[in-house]
Amino acid sequence: MKVLWNESPRTANEVIEAMQERTEWKPKTIRTLLNRLAQKQAISFTQENRVYAYFPLVSEGECVKSETQSFLKRIYGGAFKPMLVNFLKEEQLSEEDIQELRAMLDGKNK
C-alpha cells in the first residue's frame, strides 16, 4: 500500500520494481497481493490493453485506524488501557515523549 500511497497510479510492473527494492518477494507473489488488495477493495485499477494501473481506494490514515482497531480487538479484547500500560512498562520514553503524551491526554479531557 505504501508504494501506491507514495505515487499512483502505478502499473503492476512499477509496483513489482518498487517492492523488489524493499523485499525479496517474487513478482508472482506481488501480483497475487495486488489481486487480493483489489478483491478487498483497498485498491482498484484501470486497464488499457494488457496494462493494469493500480491506485489506492483507502487513505493511509484510514488503513492505520482500521489496523489499530483490529490489533486492539485481537490482542487486547478491544481494551486500550491494557495495551497502553504494557507499552509504557516496556518502552523507554524520553521526556519529550512523556510531555507529548501528557498533552494528548490533557486534550482528551476537554
C-alpha positions in Angstrom: 0.0 0.0 0.0 2.8 2.4 0.8 4.1 2.1 -2.7 0.7 3.2 -4.1 0.2 5.9 -1.4 3.6 7.4 -2.4 2.8 7.5 -6.1 -0.2 6.3 -8.1 -1.4 5.1 -10.4 1.3 2.6 -10.9 1.5 -0.3 -13.3 1.9 -3.8 -11.9 5.5 -3.8 -13.2 6.2 -0.5 -11.4 4.8 -1.9 -8.2 6.9 -5.0 -8.6 10.0 -3.0 -9.2 9.4 -0.8 -6.1 8.6 -3.8 -3.9 11.7 -5.7 -5.0 13.8 -2.8 -3.7 12.2 -3.4 -0.3 11.6 -7.1 -0.1 12.7 -10.4 -1.6 9.2 -11.2 -2.9 8.9 -12.8 -6.3 6.9 -10.9 -9.0 4.1 -13.6 -8.9 3.7 -13.0 -5.1 3.4 -9.3 -5.6 0.8 -9.8 -8.3 -1.2 -12.1 -6.0 -1.0 -9.4 -3.3 -2.3 -6.7 -5.8 -5.2 -9.1 -6.7 -6.1 -9.7 -3.1 -6.0 -6.0 -2.3 -8.3 -5.3 -5.2 -10.7 -8.0 -4.1 -10.8 -6.4 -0.6 -11.4 -3.1 -2.3 -8.3 -1.5 -0.8 -7.1 -0.7 -4.3 -8.5 -0.6 -7.7 -7.1 -0.4 -11.2 -7.7 0.8 -14.7 -6.8 -1.4 -17.7 -5.5 -0.2 -21.0 -4.9 -3.1 -23.4 -2.9 -5.6 -21.2 -1.5 -3.0 -18.8 -3.1 -2.6 -15.4 -2.6 0.7 -13.4 -3.3 0.4 -9.7 -4.3 3.1 -7.3 -5.4 3.1 -3.6 -9.1 3.4 -2.6 -8.3 3.9 1.1 -6.1 6.5 2.6 -3.1 5.7 4.7 -4.8 7.2 7.7 -8.0 5.1 7.2 -5.8 2.0 6.9 -3.8 2.7 10.1 -7.0 3.4 12.0 -8.6 0.1 10.9 -5.5 -1.9 11.6 -5.1 -0.3 15.0 -8.7 -1.3 15.9 -8.2 -4.8 14.6 -5.0 -5.2 16.6 -6.7 -3.9 19.8 -9.6 -6.4 19.3 -7.3 -9.4 18.6 -4.7 -8.8 21.2 -6.3 -6.8 24.0 -10.0 -7.7 23.5 -10.7 -4.1 22.3 -9.5 -2.5 25.5 -7.0 0.3 25.1 -5.8 0.7 28.7 -4.0 -2.7 29.0 -2.2 -2.1 25.7 -1.1 1.4 26.9 0.0 0.0 30.3 2.0 -2.7 28.6 3.6 -0.3 26.2 4.6 2.1 29.0 6.1 -0.7 31.0 8.2 -1.9 28.1 9.3 1.2 26.3 11.9 3.8 27.2 10.3 7.2 26.8 12.2 10.5 26.5 11.0 13.5 28.5 9.7 14.9 25.2 7.7 11.7 24.5 6.2 12.0 28.0 5.3 15.6 27.5 3.7 14.9 24.2 1.6 12.0 25.7 0.5 14.3 28.6 -0.6 17.0 26.1 -2.6 14.4 24.1 -4.2 13.0 27.3 -5.0 16.6 28.5 -6.6 17.3 25.2 -8.9 14.3 25.6 -10.3 15.8 28.8 -11.5 18.9 27.0 
